[in-house]
Amino acid sequence: MYSFVLIYFFFNLFIFFYYKPITKLYNLFDYPDNNRKLQKYPIPLLGGLFFIINLSVIFIFNLFLKFTDNNLVFFFDNQISFFLISYSFYFLGYYDDKYHIKANVKLFIMISFIFIALLLDRNLLLTDLKFTFYSSYLSLGNYSFPITILCFLLFINAFNMLDGLNGQAVSYTIFILIIFVFKGVSANLSILLILTSLFFLYLNFKNKTYLGDSGSLVLGFILSYLFLKSYNLNNSFGADEIFLIMCVPGYELLRLAIKRIVHKKHPFTGDNDHIHHLMIRNYNFIKSYFVIQLLLIAPYIANLILKKFYTSLAFSLLIYCLAIYYFSKKNE
């Protein structure tokens, strides 16, 4: 394992130093449009490539070294599901970055990918809801399949909402992966992905590359996969813990969906009303970044300290609503 980590580190170092020639070969850019994309010049969208290449390296080496420390991903059948659907989300994101897929078509394709993942790996299927504060559980019965698909969709799309401010989505990814490490959820895989995230984060902070849909969809699927797998097999999380980790992006998804529907737009249509857009109009990048990161991690940290789900939930909703109200007023 240690020798592979060293090889993996230098592989990422190579990508890090040679990202410019890779950019020319890859030829995928985010172009300014004076509307939603306000950068001054085209920025490479290397996020998806960055993570899918590293995922491929992990897959190839694991075939020979078997370095993973639990069965969440790397039983043979699980590998097929995990890597096949990860690649599928990557190519969907790549095509969307390149050609801009209509929202309904993109949603249908995502549902299809998740459906295939569940057929390939039934251990992803949610059969009940278990809570850390309640001894009994809620059986989902015949609703298991649609509810599992809905959970994947909500998680991936909520995560995608974070992509828009440099470092925001990847920093949050690192936060979640650190939780995985401490919970023993595919710890070796999580450590490797943290390493990749740190290399990408530096380039992203420097405005050298963006995550893009190809990156956010891959990361959203990977994180949701690990959450659901660990929930079903290892009981590493309660449903309430997962909710608190993702509740702020979830609030953002719900708020924007309602607002778009009211204005007769598709709920997944892009716009400039995200919380990071509200902040960046009045504050510099550093302040916006740190405030949003605090908002994202506050609910889970509050629950670790208070050990009370409903208090932590109320706290998270209150600070989110206050933040939206304050920053919206600042933009009037």
N, C-alpha and C positions, 0 to 999 in steps of 0.2 A: 504493500500500500504506500509506504513512504517513498519508494523509488518512483512509483507512478505519480504521486503528488508533485515530485520534483520535475518530472517530465512534463506534467500538465502545466506547472508554473511557467516553465520556459516556453512551452507552446503558446500560452497566453501572452507572454512577454514578446514573443515574435510577432503575433498579431498586433499587439499594442504599438510596437515600433514601426511596423510596416503597414499600418492601416491606410496610408495614402495610396500606395500602389494597389492595395486590395479594393479601395474605393473606386479607382479607375476601371478595374476589371468588373466590379459588381454593377456599377452604373445605375444606382438607385438613389434618388435625391428627393428631398423635400423642398419644393420651390416656393418662394414668397409669392403671396397673392394679394397683399394689402388688405386682407379681410381677416381670415383666421390665422394665417401664417405670416407673421410680421418680421421675420428675420430679414437681414439685408441682402443675403445671398443664399444660393442653394446649399443645403446641409445634407451630407450623406446619411442614409438610413441603414446603418450597419447593425442595429440591435438584434434583429432576427438572425442574421448571418452569424453574428458573434456567438449567440447562445446555441444555435442549432449545430454549428461546427463543433463546439465543445461537448455538446450532448452526444454527437457522433463519436468523438474520441473516447468518451466515457464508455459508450456502448461497446466499441471495438475492443478496448482494453479489458473490459469486464468479461468478455467472452473467454478470455485466456486466464485472467488473474482472479476472477471471482472475489473482488475486494469488498463488495457491499456487505453490510452487517445485518440486514434483515430481509424479509421476503416481500416487502411492499411493492417493489418494482421488478426485481431481477430474477424471479422465476421465469422460465423460458416463455410461457404463454403470456406472462405479464409484460415481458420485454416487447413482444409483438404489439400489444395494445398501446403501451406507453410511447414507444418510439414511432410507430406508425401514425398515431393520432397527433403526436407532437409535430412531426413533419407535415402532416396535413394542415394543421393550424398555421404553421410557418408559411406554407405555400399560399394559403388563403390570405394571410396578412400581406405577403409579398405582392400578390396580384392586386390586392386592395390599395396598397401603397403606390403601385405602378399605374393602375387603370381606374381606381375608384369604383368599387362594386356598390350597387344599389343596396340600401339597408335591408329590405325584405329578402333579397337574394342571399345576402351575407348571413342573415339570421337563419334561413332555411339550411344553408350549407353547414353552419355551426351545429345546428340540431342534428343533422345527418351524421356528422363526425362523432358527436357525443353518443348517439344511438349505436353506432358501430363499436365504439369503445366499450359500451356496456354489454354488447353481445359477445365481445372478445374476452371480457374480464368481468365476470359477475360479482367479484369481490368489491367492485366499485358501487354496487347497487345499495342504496339506502333502504333498509327494511324497517328501521325504527328510529325514533329520536330519543337520545339519552342526554340527560342534563346532570351537571355536577352537583346541583343543589336539590335534586329530587331522586329518590331511590327507584321509582318505577320508570317505565319508558312508554312512549307512544308508538304503537305499531302503525305502520303506513299501509300494510295490506296491499290491495290492488293498485294503490297510488304510488308504489315504490318507483316504478319506471319514470312516470312523468315528473315526479317530485325531484328525482335525481337529476334528470335532464335540466329541470328548472334551476336547481342549485348550481350546476355547472355554468349555465348561461348567465345567471345573476353574478356569480363570482367573476367570470371572465370579463363580462361587460363592465362590472363595477371597477375591476382592476384597470381596464382600458381607460376609464375616466381619469385615472391619475396621470396618464401620459399627456404632457402639455407644458410642464415646467421641468427644466433640466434637472436630472437627479431624483426627481420626486418618486417615480414608479420604481426605479432600481434601488433606491435607498429603502423603500418600503419592502421590497423583495428581500433585501438583506436582513431587515428586522424579522420578517417571517421565517426566513431560513435559520436565523439564530435561535428562534423559538423551537424549530424542528430539531436542531442539534441538541438543545437542552432536554427536549422531550424524547430524544432517541428515535426520531422519525427519519429513516434513511440518512443517518448522520453523515456518513462518508459522502454520499451524493450531495447533501446540503452544503458541506464544507467546500466541495469542489465548485459548486455553483456560486457560493459566496466569493470565492477567489475570482471567478470569471466576472462576477458583478462588480467587484472593486476595480478591476482593470477598465471595464466599460464605463463605470461611474466617473472615473477621472476624465476620460475623453468627452463624456456627456457634459460634465461641469465646464469643461473648456470650450463647449459649443462646437466640438469637432465632429460629432455624430449624434444622431437621434435614435430613439428606440424604434419608433414607427409601429404600425399595426403588426408587422411581421414579428417584432420583438414582444410587444405587449400581449398578443394572442398566445404565443408560445409560453411565456412566463405565466400568464393567467391559467392556461391549461395545466402546466406542471404543478403549480401551487395548489390548484383545486384538486388535481389528481392525488397529490400527497395528503392533503387534508382528508379527503373522503376515504382513501385507502387506510390511513392510520386510524381514522374514526371507526372503521368497520373491523379491522383486524387486530389492532393493538390497544384500542380504547385509550389512545393517547390524549384525545380531546373529548370534551363534551360539546354538544351542539351549541350551548351557550357561549363557550370559549371561542369557537370558530366565529360565531356571530359578532362577538365583541372585537375580534381582531379585524374583521372586515366591515364593521358597521358604518364607519364614516364614509368610505367609498360607496357603501350601500345607500346611505342617506343621499349622497350626491346623485347616484343613479336615479333614485326615486324622485327627488326634487326636479331634476332636469327632464325626466320623462314626463312628469305631470305638466311642467311648464311648456314643453314642446307640444304636447297633445292639446293643451288649451289654445296654443297659437296655431293649431292645425298642421303640425309638423310631425314627422316620424319620430317616435321616442328615442331612436338611436342615431338621429341626424346630428352631425357635428355643429358646434356653435362656440361662441366666446363667453358663455355664461358660467363656466366652471369656477369653482372657488379660487383656483390659482389665477384665472383671468381677472377676477374681481380684485384680488390682492395686488397683482403686478402693475395694475394701472395707477396705484397710489404708493407702492412701496418698492424698494429695490429687490433684486433677486434674492440676496442672502436672507433678508428679513422674511420674505414670502416663503422661501424654502423651509426655514426653521419653524415658522409658525404652523405651516401645514403638516410638517412631520410630527410636531407635538400633538396636533389634533388627531393624527392618524394613530399614534401609539397610546394616547391618553386612556381610552376605554379599557384596553387590556391591562395596562399598568395599574389603573385604578382598581380593577378586579383582583389583581394579585395582592394589592395592599388591603383592600376592604373585605375581600372574600364574600362580596354580596353582589349577585348578578344584577338585580333590579336597580340597585343604587348606582352601579356602574353604568347601566343602560341609560338611566335617567340623566346621569352626568354627561354621558357622551352626546345624547340628543340635545341637551341644554347648551353645551359649548358649541356644538355645530350650528344650532339655530341662531345663537348670539353672534357667532362669527359671520354667518351669511347676512344677518340683519345689519351688523356694523359695517361690513365691507360694501354691502349694497348701498347703504346710505352715503358712504364716502364717494361712491361713483355717481351720485345724483347731481 
